[in-house]
Amino acid sequence: MKKLVHFNTILLGISLLAGCGGGSGGDTGGSGGSGGGNTTPSVNAGIDQTVNEQLGATLNAVGYPDGGSYSWTQTAGPVLAGFPAASQSVEIVAPTVKTEQTLSFSVEYTTTDGNIVNDSISVKVLPVNRTPVAVASLKTPNSDPVAPDATVVLSAADSFDRDADGSIVGYQWTQGDNSPAVSVLNGNSSVEFHFIAPMVSTLTAIPFKLTITDDEGASAEYDISVNVDPNLSVASVSGGADQVVNEEQTVTLSASGDPIGGTYTWSQLSGDALSTFPTTGETVQFTTPPTKNIKNYEFRVSYESPTGFLAYDQVKVTVNPVNKLPTAIVRVLSPAILPAAPSALVTLDGSASTDSDGSITSYSWTQISGSSSITPETSSDQATFKFRAPVQKNPESYVFRLTVTDDEQGQGTFDIEIDIEGTDDLIVANAGENQIVDEFSTVTLDGEASYSSISTVSCSWRQLSGSTVSFNNPDNCTSSFVAPNVDVSSDLIFELKATNTQGDSATDTVTINVNPIALGKISDTGQTLCYDEAGTISCGSSTYPRQDAEYGRDSVADYLDKVGTGSAGFDFTKLDANGDELPNDDIDFACVRDNFTGLIWEIKTVSNVSVPNTGLRDSKNTYTWAYPDGSTGGESGSAADPLTTCPSTSDCGLETFVKEVNESIYCGAANWRVPTLTELQSLVNYSKDSSTGVLDSAIFNDLPSAGLQGHQYYWTSETSADGGGKMTAWVLNFVNGNDNSLPKTSTVYVRLVRTP
C-alpha cells in the first residue's frame, strides 16, 4: 500500500519563519541566531564520518532549545540493530563489508512545546581485508611414510579466513620441482588433493604447496611433504561381482580385503537414495525399492588396512521392475436396492479399484449380455458408468465388465450382473435423481428418461413445496431455475407429469435440497462487472478468468433477499434519531445499519456554514488523533485547541468528540467509537470511481466537499507503523478508497461506528 506523509501546516509555517530569522534550522545546534530573542528550534546530527569495518562510531545530536527528546532512525545501508533509538547519543559498530558502504541516519528532535526538526548524517564504512591462513595435512593414509601406488589424500579443510571477515573461495595444489611425478585423481583445485604415490627405489620426500585465496582476493601458502617408502605395501579390496535383481528383493554385497584385519566402509554412488548407506562391515544387505523402470545403483567399498592404507572397489546392482496386476472392483451406487425398476438410473462405480504397486490409469466398461443394447449416459472410459434401465415387459439380467489398466499396462477385470424388472405400464415418468445444490446456482430438472412403450412423451413440471422459483421452459422434459436465497438448508419438491399421444400419463417427483453458501465475513467490493484490456466483457471468460465480480455477494446481488437497500451486495437499513428502523425511501435518517456486518454507522449533519460551527456532528468538523481508547502504539496523540476545527469548548481531539456524542445518546446509544481500518473499508464500493466517490451516495449523503480540506480522509482507531511509526495513524480516503497514514497532529474527518 502506498503511503503519503502530510506535515502539519503550522509546523511548516514555523520552519519557513526560521529560515528568515538567521537560524540554522535542522542543520546546526546553538541558539538559532542572535538578536530579538529568536527561539527557532534546531538540531545538528554532527559531521559525516568515515570508519573501517567492525569499528565503533558515535552519533551525537545537539538540539535547541534544551530539554527536548531525540529519535534516531536508519534510512540507508546495511541494517544495524538498535534502531530506532530514542536518545541524544547512539553508539554503532560498523558492519563487515566487502565493498565500501554508506550508512545514513536521521535524527528527529521534538522540543518541549511539540515542535519537530530533523537533521541527517552519513557514515562511510571501508572494507579491511585480512590475509587468510593456509593449513594442509595428510588425511589418508593415517601415517607417513606411505607405500608406492597408495592413494594419498591431502586436505586443506583446516584453512580459514582471519577474524571471520570472509571465506576461502579458491584452492590450488602444486607439486614441487625435481620430485617423482604423481598421478592426480581429482584435479588440483579442490579442498582435498587426491593422488597415487609414485614408485620409488629409496625413501623419497614429495613436496607440495597449497595456495588458498579468500573472497576478497588475498592469498596464503603452506608447504607440506609426503614421504614414499618402497619397503611398504598397499592394501587391495574386491566388492564382488555386479548383480541383476528384481524390485523388492534382498541384495547382499560382500567384500574381501588384503591384508586381512582391516575395516570396511560402504557408500552409495548413484541411484535413488537408500537408507542403509553409508554403513560399515564386510557384508551389507538391503531391499530394493519398488520401481516402474529399470534402475541402476552403484556402490563403493573403502578398505583401510591395519597399517592405514586405503583401497577402493565399486560394484553395480541393476534392479528390474516386476508388475503386479491391478484389481478391478465395482460398486452399485444406484439404485439402492436391486433389481432396478424400468427407466431407473443405474450407477456403477469402479473408483475403488486398486493397484498395489502403482496406480490405475484407465477404465473401460463393456456390456457382456442383455437383450437390449444399452446406451450409457456417461463415457465408457470413466471410473463411473451410468445408464437407464431399459423398459421391457419381462425381467432380465444384464452383465457389464469393468477393465482397469495400471501405469505399467497391466490389466484386471470384474463382471457385475444387474437385474432389471419388467413392466406392463404404457408410460413411465422419471423426474431424475434428487439433488443437493447451493443457493443461487442454476438447477436443471431432467425428465428425459421418461418413457412410453407406444409413442413419444411430453412433459410438464410444477412445484409442490418450498420457496417459489421461476421455471425456464416448464413444459419441456428438461427445465431449469435459479436456486433461491436460503438461510438454512431447505428442500424444494417438484412433480413431473409425463403424457403420451394416447393421453396416458404418469407422475414422478424429485427433491432439490438447497444449501446456503458462505459469501464472506466482510463486505464485498461492490464490483459487478468483468473486464479485459479494452473494457467490460461478459463474466465467466476462460481468457480472463476468476474476476472479482464472479465471486462473493456481488455476484449474486440480483438474488439476495435484502433486509434494506443498497447497490451490488451492500444492504443498509436507515434508522431514526432513536435507532428505530425507517422505510428504504425515507430521506430523513440519523444513522444506518449495515445488515451484513451488523455495524451501525453515524450519518453526519450537513450545514452551509464554515468550520467551526455549532453542530456537534457537522460533516465539516475535523479532529486530531487524540484517542487513548484506540490502538495507540504507545502514543495516544494530542488534541487540537477548542473552537478551532470543531465546535467543542474542551478540545478538538477524537476522545472528546466520542465522549460528547455518547453523552448525547445519539441514535439511542452511548457506545459510539472510532472504527478500525477494516470496519471503515467495509463501506467502500470499489466499482465506483473518484469522480463520484466510493460510498453509496443514497445512504452516505453527508460527505463534505473535497476542496474544503483538500482531502476526504477519515480517521481510524489504529496507529500506523509505517513511516512515522507511533506518531501516525491509519486513515481512509472516501474519494478513491485508498488507505494512508497521517501524523496524529493532522486535522481529519471522522465517522463513528458502534456494535449493537
VENLINQUI-V144646 format. One record per residue. SS is DSSP state (H for helix, E for strand, L for the rest). OMEGA is omega in whole degrees, 0 to 359 (NA if undefined). BURIAL is # if it has 24 or more other ideal C-beta (glycine too) atoms within 12 Angstrom, else .. Layout:
((SS OMEGA BURIAL) (SS OMEGA BURIAL))
//
This chain:
((L 181 .) (L 182 .) (L 177 .) (L 180 .) (L 179 .) (L 181 #) (L 180 #) (L 184 #) (H 180 .) (H 179 .) (H 179 #) (H 179 .) (H 178 .) (H 181 #) (H 180 #) (H 178 .) (H 179 .) (H 179 #) (H 181 .) (H 187 .) (L 177 .) (L 178 .) (L 185 #) (L 177 #) (L 182 #) (L 187 #) (L 182 #) (L 174 #) (L 177 #) (L 188 .) (L 179 .) (L 178 #) (L 182 .) (L 177 .) (L 174 .) (L 178 .) (L 182 .) (L 180 #) (L 179 .) (L 180 #) (L 178 #) (E 175 #) (E 180 #) (E 180 #) (L 182 #) (L 183 #) (L 177 .) (L 185 .) (E 173 #) (E 181 .) (E 174 #) (E 178 #) (L 177 #) (L 175 .) (L 183 .) (E 176 .) (E 182 #) (E 172 .) (E 184 #) (E 181 #) (L 177 #) (E 181 #) (E 178 #) (E 352 #) (L 183 #) (L 172 .) (L 182 .) (L 181 #) (E 184 #) (E 175 #) (E 180 #) (E 171 #) (E 174 #) (E 185 #) (E 181 #) (E 177 .) (L 178 .) (L 187 .) (L 177 .) (L 176 #) (L 175 .) (L 179 .) (L 358 #) (L 181 #) (E 183 #) (L 177 .) (L 182 .) (L 184 #) (E 182 .) (E 176 #) (E 177 .) (E 173 #) (E 182 .) (L 181 #) (L 172 #) (L 183 #) (L 176 #) (L 177 .) (L 180 .) (L 180 .) (E 177 #) (E 175 #) (E 179 #) (E 182 #) (E 177 #) (E 176 #) (E 177 #) (E 181 #) (E 179 #) (E 181 #) (L 182 #) (L 178 .) (L 170 .) (L 177 #) (L 184 #) (E 175 #) (E 185 #) (E 170 #) (E 182 #) (E 180 #) (E 177 #) (E 178 #) (E 179 #) (E 182 #) (E 183 #) (E 177 #) (L 177 #) (L 183 .) (L 177 #) (L 184 .) (L 179 .) (L 180 #) (E 179 .) (L 178 #) (L 178 #) (L 180 #) (E 177 #) (E 182 #) (E 181 #) (E 353 #) (L 183 #) (L 176 .) (L 179 .) (L 17 #) (L 179 #) (E 181 #) (E 172 #) (L 179 #) (L 176 #) (L 173 #) (E 183 #) (E 178 #) (E 172 #) (E 185 #) (E 174 #) (L 186 #) (L 181 .) (L 176 .) (L 182 #) (E 175 .) (L 188 #) (H 171 .) (H 177 .) (H 181 .) (L 179 #) (L 182 #) (L 177 .) (E 182 #) (E 183 .) (E 177 #) (E 178 #) (E 179 #) (E 177 #) (E 179 #) (E 180 #) (L 179 .) (L 173 .) (L 175 .) (L 181 .) (L 183 #) (L 178 .) (L 175 #) (E 183 .) (E 184 #) (L 187 .) (L 183 .) (L 185 .) (L 183 #) (L 178 .) (L 180 .) (L 174 #) (E 181 #) (E 183 #) (E 177 #) (E 177 #) (E 181 #) (L 183 #) (L 174 #) (L 181 .) (L 180 #) (L 177 .) (L 177 .) (L 188 .) (E 176 #) (E 178 #) (E 182 #) (E 175 #) (E 176 #) (E 174 #) (E 174 #) (E 178 #) (E 179 #) (E 178 #) (E 186 #) (L 174 .) (L 173 #) (L 179 .) (L 183 #) (E 177 #) (E 184 #) (E 177 #) (E 180 #) (E 179 .) (E 178 #) (E 176 #) (E 180 #) (E 179 #) (E 183 #) (E 182 #) (L 181 .) (L 179 .) (L 178 #) (L 182 .) (L 179 #) (L 174 #) (E 181 #) (E 174 #) (E 179 .) (L 181 #) (L 183 #) (L 173 .) (L 185 .) (E 172 #) (E 186 .) (E 176 #) (E 176 #) (L 179 #) (L 178 .) (L 178 .) (E 181 .) (E 177 #) (E 174 #) (E 183 #) (E 182 .) (L 174 #) (E 184 .) (E 179 #) (E 359 .) (L 183 .) (L 176 .) (L 180 .) (L 182 #) (E 182 #) (E 175 #) (E 180 #) (E 174 #) (E 179 #) (E 182 #) (E 183 .) (E 182 .) (L 178 #) (L 185 .) (L 177 .) (L 185 #) (L 182 .) (L 188 #) (L 356 #) (L 180 .) (E 179 #) (E 179 .) (L 181 .) (L 181 #) (E 178 .) (E 178 #) (E 174 .) (E 178 #) (E 181 .) (L 182 #) (L 174 #) (L 181 #) (L 176 #) (L 183 #) (L 175 .) (L 180 .) (E 178 #) (E 179 .) (E 176 #) (E 183 #) (E 180 #) (E 174 #) (E 178 #) (E 182 #) (E 176 #) (E 182 #) (L 179 #) (L 180 .) (L 174 #) (L 178 #) (L 183 #) (E 173 #) (E 185 #) (E 170 #) (E 182 #) (E 180 #) (E 181 #) (E 176 #) (E 177 #) (E 183 #) (E 179 #) (E 177 .) (L 175 #) (L 186 .) (L 171 #) (L 185 .) (L 179 .) (L 178 #) (E 178 #) (L 180 #) (L 180 #) (L 174 #) (E 175 .) (E 180 #) (E 177 .) (E 358 #) (L 183 #) (L 182 .) (L 175 .) (L 6 .) (L 180 .) (E 177 #) (L 176 #) (L 180 #) (L 178 #) (L 177 #) (E 177 #) (E 181 #) (E 177 #) (E 185 #) (E 178 #) (L 185 #) (L 179 .) (L 177 .) (L 187 #) (E 172 .) (L 188 #) (L 182 .) (L 179 #) (L 183 #) (L 176 .) (E 181 #) (E 179 .) (E 179 #) (E 177 #) (E 180 #) (E 176 #) (E 176 #) (E 183 #) (E 182 .) (E 181 .) (L 186 .) (L 179 .) (L 176 .) (L 185 .) (L 172 #) (L 184 .) (L 176 #) (L 178 #) (L 178 .) (L 183 .) (L 180 #) (L 177 .) (L 180 .) (L 181 #) (E 183 #) (E 182 #) (E 174 #) (E 177 #) (E 178 #) (L 181 #) (L 176 #) (L 183 #) (L 188 #) (L 185 .) (L 175 .) (L 183 .) (E 175 #) (E 177 .) (E 180 #) (E 178 #) (E 181 #) (E 172 #) (E 173 #) (E 178 #) (E 180 #) (E 180 #) (E 185 #) (L 172 .) (L 177 #) (L 172 .) (L 184 #) (E 173 #) (E 182 #) (E 176 #) (E 177 #) (E 179 .) (E 181 #) (E 180 .) (E 177 #) (E 182 .) (E 183 #) (L 169 #) (L 182 .) (L 173 #) (L 181 .) (L 177 #) (L 184 #) (E 179 #) (E 174 #) (L 179 #) (L 183 #) (L 179 #) (L 182 #) (L 171 #) (L 184 .) (E 170 #) (E 186 .) (E 174 #) (E 174 #) (L 178 #) (L 179 #) (L 177 #) (E 183 .) (E 177 #) (E 174 #) (E 187 #) (E 177 #) (L 184 #) (L 180 #) (L 176 #) (L 191 #) (E 171 #) (E 182 #) (L 184 #) (L 183 .) (L 175 .) (L 185 .) (E 169 #) (E 187 #) (E 170 #) (E 183 #) (E 170 #) (E 182 .) (E 181 #) (E 182 .) (E 178 .) (L 179 .) (L 185 .) (L 178 .) (L 179 #) (L 182 .) (L 166 #) (E 182 .) (L 181 .) (L 181 .) (L 173 .) (L 177 .) (L 175 #) (E 180 .) (E 181 #) (E 177 #) (E 176 #) (E 181 #) (L 184 #) (L 175 #) (L 179 #) (L 177 #) (L 176 .) (L 179 .) (L 185 .) (E 180 #) (E 170 #) (E 181 #) (E 181 #) (E 178 #) (E 174 #) (E 174 #) (E 179 #) (E 184 #) (E 176 #) (E 185 #) (L 178 .) (L 181 .) (L 175 .) (L 181 .) (E 176 #) (E 181 #) (E 175 #) (E 180 #) (E 176 #) (E 180 #) (E 176 #) (E 178 #) (E 184 #) (E 179 #) (E 174 .) (L 178 .) (L 178 .) (L 180 .) (L 177 #) (L 179 .) (L 175 .) (L 182 #) (L 179 #) (L 187 #) (L 184 #) (L 183 #) (L 181 #) (L 181 #) (L 175 #) (E 189 #) (E 161 .) (L 183 .) (L 186 .) (L 183 .) (L 184 .) (E 177 .) (E 175 .) (L 178 .) (L 181 .) (L 181 .) (L 177 .) (L 178 .) (L 179 .) (L 189 .) (L 169 .) (L 178 .) (L 185 #) (H 186 #) (H 183 #) (H 186 #) (L 173 #) (H 184 #) (H 183 #) (H 184 #) (H 180 #) (L 184 #) (H 183 #) (H 183 .) (H 182 #) (L 175 #) (L 187 .) (L 175 .) (L 182 .) (L 183 #) (E 179 #) (L 180 #) (L 178 #) (L 182 #) (L 181 #) (L 183 #) (L 183 #) (E 173 #) (E 180 #) (E 181 #) (E 179 #) (L 185 .) (L 178 .) (L 181 .) (L 179 #) (L 184 .) (E 178 #) (L 175 #) (L 182 .) (L 184 .) (L 179 .) (L 181 .) (L 181 .) (L 182 .) (L 187 #) (L 178 #) (E 181 #) (E 176 #) (E 172 #) (E 186 #) (L 178 #) (L 180 #) (L 183 #) (L 181 .) (E 176 #) (E 188 #) (E 175 #) (E 169 #) (L 184 #) (L 170 #) (E 183 #) (L 179 .) (L 180 .) (L 181 .) (L 181 .) (L 177 .) (L 353 #) (L 180 #) (L 186 #) (L 181 .) (L 182 #) (L 184 #) (L 179 #) (E 185 #) (L 183 #) (L 182 #) (L 177 #) (L 187 #) (E 170 #) (E 183 #) (L 174 #) (L 193 #) (L 181 #) (L 180 #) (L 183 #) (L 175 #) (E 193 #) (L 185 #) (L 181 #) (L 180 .) (L 185 #) (L 175 #) (L 180 #) (L 185 #) (L 173 #) (E 182 #) (L 179 .) (L 175 .) (L 176 .) (L 180 .) (L 180 #) (L 183 #) (L 184 #) (L 176 #) (L 177 .) (L 175 .) (L 181 #) (E 176 #) (E 184 #) (H 183 #) (H 181 #) (H 181 #) (H 180 #) (H 180 #) (H 182 #) (H 178 #) (H 179 #) (H 177 #) (H 180 .) (L 184 .) (L 183 .) (H 181 #) (H 175 #) (H 183 .) (L 180 #) (L 178 .) (L 179 .) (L 181 #) (E 175 #) (E 185 #) (L 170 #) (L 179 #) (H 180 #) (H 178 .) (H 181 #) (H 179 #) (H 181 #) (L 179 #) (L 190 #) (L 173 #) (L 187 #) (L 174 #) (L 179 #) (L 180 #) (L 187 .) (L 180 .) (L 181 .) (L 185 .) (L 188 #) (L 175 #) (L 176 #) (L 186 #) (L 178 .) (L 179 .) (L 183 #) (L 183 #) (L 189 .) (L 181 #) (L 176 #) (L 178 #) (L 180 .) (H 181 .) (H 184 .) (H 178 .) (H 185 #) (L 179 .) (L 171 #) (L 177 #) (E 176 #) (E 182 #) (E 164 #) (E 181 #) (E 190 #) (E 174 #) (E 179 #) (E 175 #) (L 184 .) (L 172 #) (L 185 #) (L 178 #) (H 185 #) (H 181 #) (H 180 #) (E 178 #) (E 181 #) (E 173 #) (E 176 #) (E 182 #) (E 180 #) (L 171 #) (L 185 #) (L 178 #) (L 181 #) (L 173 #) (E 184 #) (E 172 #) (E 182 #) (E 174 #) (E 182 #) (L 177 #) (L 180 #) (L 176 #) (L 190 #) (E 178 #) (E 178 #) (L 173 #) (L 185 #) (E 180 #) (E 172 #) (E 175 #) (E 183 .) (L NA .))
//
